[in-house]
Amino acid sequence: MSHDRWVAFVIAFTTTFSFASADDDFAETVAPILQQRCLDCHNEQLGKGDFSLTTAEDLIASGYLDLDNADDSYLLELVTPVDGHASMPKDAQPLSDQEIDSLRKWIRQGAKWPAQVKLHQSFVRDKDWWSLKPITSPPVPESDAANPVDAFINQALSSRGMAAVEKAPPQVLLRRVTYDLTGLPPTPAESLAFLADWQIDQQAAWESLVGRLLQSKRFGEKWGQHWLDVSRYAETHGFDKDKPRSNAWPYRDYVIASLNDDKPYDRFVQEQVAGDVLFPNDPDGVLGLGFLAAGPWDFIGHWEVGEGKLDGRIAKHLDRDEMISAVFNVFQSTTVQCAQCHHHKFDPIRMQDYYRLHAVFSAVDRADRVFAGRSAAQQRADELDRQITALQSRRDDHQRQQQDLTAKQTAPIDLKITELTQRFRTEQPQQPQFGYHSQIASNPNEEKWVQIDLGSPRLIDEIKLFPAFDEFAGIGAGFGFPVRYRVDVALDERLIDGHRVLFDASGSDQPNPGCVTINIASDRQPIQFIRVTATQLAERSDDFIFAIAEIEAIADRHNVALNCNVTAKDTIEAPVRWGKQNVVDGIYFKELTDDDAMERLQQLRRERQQLVRRSRSEQVESELRNLRDQIDAAIAARNQIPPGKFVYAAATSFDAGGQFLPTNGQPRPIHLLLRGDLRSPSELMRPGAPPLWDTAPETFVDEDHWDEGIARAELARYLTSTDNPLAWRSIANRLWGWTFGQPLVGTANDFGRGGTTPSHPELLDYLAARLRDDPDHSLHSIVNLLVTSEAYQRSSRVDPEMAALDADNALLWRANRRRLTAEEYRDSLYAIAGTLDDSMGGPSFQDFVIEKPEHSPHYQYDQHDFESTASHRRSIYRFVVRSQPQPMLTTLDCADPSISTPRRDESTTALQALTYWNDRLVEYAARHFADRIRTHNVNPNQQVDFACQLSLGRLPNELESKVLHEHLRDHGPANLARILFNLNAFVYLD
């Protein structure tokens, strides 16, 4: 159906539905104009310009009509073009003269608008579009070709009077298919073996070669890169701080392994959306969820701002939008995200459909989660977690009892301490101190500690605690000093040998010390480890922390803690302001007080401690000690359980950090947002998806409360339903594009009316049906079918006659010549130089030096040492950075990891020429390739042959041999290598 016929259908349908009983003139002429040209912006939800055309009352209230003089109406002024441009519709074609005349006539006749008629934003209901129609396996055209792919291709060519070019030579085919399936050049030994087989039986040799390459572990590495391109995979968050993700790589390895194992495609999809629910006992069920977390993530919006503020909620909304877009762009080739602010302009997707998908992912965040290594111990770990929580709750109850017992008796002393402290606070100069700052907590009862190792047992006279100073939230002096705390000392870091509590202020709330030093007398027993534990954290604005400027250990009037080693439960490392080592750096600001006042304050504190001890219930105190011992024992046991292996993936339960809090599986409420604005919530949404085919469900649950895992599982089943026409067409199109260099549908992420149509629709449906109906849903089977076709094996020679009929080669009368991808070029340099490390899997190598990783990292590629063997692995194992991509690979059109890239760009620039000749990696590879050339043979002619066989996959012709031999003689093997690395015969695949 053409675009014009489709628009006419929508207008006719909407008019018939809404206005059957309305005034005929308004219904037939005016309403369609308003609906199609105005109402997308000026409806009751959006109301752009505070102007709505939903009802007659809205229009009259606007003042845009002049019923006494219709031609002076502001509405007509807005839509009438001046010099070809009209104010409205904004950013669209002006109304036609006929449409303007219809509006003018209607206004002149009194602008009659039936009172019961309410206009609604237009919505595309029509599913009569190629990608939404059911997939029926078309019959294979009659043909002499053995491969059904060729039958469809040849039929299209012959129908246009065209003919295909000849088959490519075997050396060209070997190089082409080896790169296409493995991303690496064929070795000389592989070339000799294949050419020998080719002489005996071409078809058998080809099928054997293809089968071997599909079974190679290198297949998953090459085709895994295709998948990572569309998955927006990288190992940093992106956005402002672009922090590293240390556990992103297991998802990459999962993709490679899944493709090598030829995992059924429906299982592959389901694992990446709801694997933890559908396959709870399989590590791949968690690993696959790395897909949902692969894209960019706003660290500041989630970690530092949080959902308590509008900006934090916006970050969360955009995060879900990124997941939804990824799922539907990649698995469905559908731009569902276009329905965020209004119904989709081209496809049958409503705003309600879009926000139902938000409900599906409403409990999901991105975090490290365990995927393996804890199965035997997981039950014990969970049991200990529950036990620790229960014990801490009982401890808190006992501490409240003690607080109630002592509060009245300590009140007079507390008042005096506060008065003196306030005096010191006002006298203290407001200058920053450097110190320790814990991670931010949402619960004041979460314990935090910082510990000093004196290096060896020492006899300590006194321990001094110096409060910090920070103007955050107007706090100033005493910033972050705990409300309750204790000081433990021991001879070992686990506080077992020689352990004792030197000072305990955990039984009741303590006045903030301001800038006054806390002096704690020691017992003159040997001490090596000093731990200050905050048992109740200090409040900032809407969260809780532990901060302290300095800890001193005084022995014979010297601070023996200076520059000692410091550990902590957790820490914020933000040089130079905060860092755990700052707590022993000797940098702080002493209080400005008179000695008498200071002595008085210390005396009051000692009196308060004695009063607290006397007023405490010995029974409660005994129970508190017992509870603390039990908590310590449980925590120690919990820490002995191996942490397991982690993957950065979609998660609902994880350790809170900063303002980033887990939902623990509790869905967040999701509303339809008018204009896509979080400040304009409308109806509450339940999980669901667009009903894009007749049997598709619209919602996944019937209740307002649901299990988030069930919702994701239903979405996974929706995405892989055999009735789903988009899913199978989408992957069939991708497989074709990754094999032939251009997909059958050029817009691989958009099969809607905003995209392109298939060049070979019957062939696409044949492939989609074949994959769908295959019990194994085997991707290998489809790839094998494609590369064994005559179409794949054609020469890339340009026939002028055919080019005049089909310049873009849409009908595949020849092979598409292509340049090596950035990763293929890099990997080939290492392979030919003889230094490629072909080990698979594991943490990524870094071809940069990272600066300031704890705050806003800088990735310095110019500092990388190319001789470091750690970086000699294949490019797919490279640590991928979003904000600062690898310069050489970016120049060679590497994919942007922040967006889904279904097809690589292939540009030609002067910078690329400079890169091929002068890049540091090229120089490195040329040196090592030269070593291979020298050691292979001393005969210059054989050296040239060997170099060409390695780099070009063939021997040089007579002219090439002469020129290259002269260059070798005059400039040496390293420069010969650089020449070869720059040849089109090396850089391009014919």
C-alpha positions, 0 to 999 in steps of 0.5 A: 500500500502506498503512503498516500493510500495509507494516509487516506485509509487512516483519515477515512477510518478515523472520520467514519469512527468518530463522526458518523452522527456529526455535521457532514461538512465538519466531519468530511472536510475540517476534522481530517485536516485538524487531526492529520495536520494539527492534533499531534501537537495541539491535543489535550495532552500536549497542548503546545502553545497552550492551544488545544484543538480537541473540542469546540470549547478549546478552539473558541477559548483560544481566541484564534477564530474571528467569526465576524471577519473570518479572513482575520482569524489568527488560525488562518494567519498561522497556516497561510504560507508567506513566501512558501513558509507557514508558521504552522504546522511547525517543521512540516509541509504547509497546508495546501491551498485546498485545505486552507480554503476548506478552513476559511469556508468553515469559519465563514459559515460559523465554524460549526462543530457538533458539541458531542464530537471530540477529536483525538490524536491520530493513531496508525491502526493499519497493520497492512505493512510488509513487516507486520504480515504473517510469515509464510514460506514462499515457494522456491522459484524454478531454477537450475541452481541447487541453492534456494538462495540463488533461485530467488536471486536469479529470478529477480535478475532475469525479471529485469533482463540482467545477468550475474558476473562469473565466479571469483577465483579460488584465492579470492574466495578463500580470503573472502570467506575466511575473513567473513567467518573468522575475521582473520587472514588464511594462513599459507598452509590453509591456502595450499590445502584449499587450492589442492582440494579445489583442483579435485572437486570445487564444490566439495572443497568449498563446502568443507572449507565453510564447514571448518570455518563455522566450527572454528572458535574464531567464528564466535569472535568475528560474529560476536563483534557483529552482535556487540555492535548492535548491543551497544557493548562497552566497558565504561558507563559513558556520560560525564564520568565514564567510569569503568565496568570491571565485570562487563566482559563476561557478557562478551564471552557469553555472546562468543560462546553462544555463537560458537555453540550455535545456541538456538536463536530463541533461547539466545534472545530469551536469555538476554531479556529474562534468562534469570527467570526462564533458566534459573539454574543455568549461568547463561541465564544471568550472563545473557542479561548483560545485553540489557546493561550493555549500553550507556548509564548515567552514573551521576543521575543514578549514583549521586542524584538518585530518585529522590530528585526529579533529575534522578527520576529522569535518569531512571526513565531514560535508562529504561528507555535505553533498555526498551529501545535496545530490545525492540531495535535489535530483536524486532527492528522496531522503533518503539521509542518514537511513541514516548511523547505521542503515538508513533507517527508511522507504525501502529504503536501507541503511547500506552504500548510504550509505557507498558514496556516501561512497566516491564522493566520498572524494577530493573537496574544495572549492577554486578551480579553473581552468575557462577561459583557460589551455587553450593554456598549460596544457600549458606550465604543467604542464611547468614545475611538473614541472620546478620540482619536479624541480629543487627535489628536486635542490637539496635533495639537494645541500644535504644533501650540503653539510650532511653535509660541514660538520656535524662541523666546525661541531659545536663552534661550534654547541654554544657558540652554543646555550649562549649563545642558551639563556642569552638565551632564559631572560633574555628576558621572555615578551612577545608580539611583532608580526611577519610570519607565513607561511601554514602549509606541510606541507613544510619545504622549501617556500620562503617569503619576505618582501621590503621595498621601501626606496622608493629605492636606499640605502647600507645599513650593516647589516641586522638580523633580529629573531626572533619570540616565540610560546607556540604549542606551547611554542616561545616565543623564535625562533618560526618562525625558519627552519632555513635561510635567505638574505638577497638584495638588489637594485635591482628587486623581481624581484631581477635588477638589482643582485642579490646574496646578502648572507647565505647560511645555506641550506647547513646547518641553523642553531641557533635564535637564540631572542631574539637579533638576527641582524646582517648586515653590508652591502657598502655598495652601493646597495640598494632591495629586501631579501628574506629567504627561508626555504629550510627552514621552522621546525617548529611541532607537525605543520606548518611556517612562517616567522615573523619579528618585525622587519627593520631596514635601518641607514643612518647609524645610522637604520632606513630600513626603518621603515614601508616597503612589504612584500610576501611570497610569502604571509602570514597577516593576523590583526591585530593579532598578525600581518601582513606590514606588522608586520615594519617597524613598529618594534615588538619587544622587544630582547634583555636581554644584556650587550654582551660576550656579544652580541659573543661570539655574533656572533663565533661566528656569523661564525666559523661562516659562514667555517668553512661556506664553507671546508668546502663542496665548491666543485663542489657549491656551484657546482651549487647556484648553478646549480640555484637559477638554474634554479629562479628562471628556471622560477618566473619563467616559470611566473608569466608564464602567465596564471592563468586563470579560477577557480570554487569547485567540487569539486576533487581538486587544488589548492594546499595551505593550512594543514591543508587538503591535496589528495588529488590524486585518491587516494580516502580509505579509507571504512569503514561507521561503526557508529552513524555514529561515526568511532571505530567503523569497520567494513567497507571500502566501494567506490563505489556507490549505493542500488539503488532500481530493479530495474536500478540498480547497487549498486556502481560498481567491482569493485576496492578501488582505483579512479579517483575520476573514474570513480566520479563519472561512474558516479554521474552516469549513475545519476542520469540513467538513463532507468530511474531513476524518481526523477530524472524525477519529481523535476524534473517536480515541481519545474517544476510547483511553480515554475510553479504555486506549489505542487508536485504532491508537497508534499515536493519533496526527499523522495519516500519514505514520510516525505514526501507522495504526489502530488495528481495521480500520473498527471499527474506521471508524464505530465510525467516521461515526456514530459521523459525521452522527449524527445530534448532533455530540454527544460525549456523545453518542459515549462514552455511546456506548463504556462503555456499550460494553462487551469489556469495561466490561471485566476482566483485568485477564491475560489469558496466552494462549491469552497473547502468541498470543497478549501480548499488548492486541491490540485486546482487549481480556481483559480490560487494567489495569491502574494506577490512573492518577496523578490528580485522585490520588490527588483528591481521597486523598482529597475525601477520607479524606473528605476535597474535595471542589467540587465547580466548575469554577473560578480562579485557586487555587495556591498550591505554593507561588510565588516569584518575579511575576513581573519579572522572577517568582519562584514557591515555592511548598514547601511553600504551606500550605496543610491545606489551604482550597483554594487548596482543589478543584479538580486538574483540577482547579489547577494553572498549571505552565510550567517551575516549574511543581508540584513535586508530580504530575510530579512524577506521570506522569502528562502531560507536558503542553508545548506539546500536550499529547494525552496519559499519560505515565505510568512509575514505579519508586522508586520515585513514591513509596516514593511519595505514602508513604511520600509526604506531601499531603499523610500525610495531607490526612492520618491525616484527613482520620484517623479523619473520621475513628475514628468518624465513629465507635469505633469498630476496625473491622468496622473501617477497613471495613469503611476505605476499602469501602471508599478507595478501593470501597469494603470490605476487604477479610479475610486475608486483614481484619486480616492484616489491623486490626493488623496494626490499633491496632499497629500503629493507623488509620493515618498509616492505611490510609497510608497503604491503599493509597499505595495498588495496589488495591487503586493505580490501576484500574482493 
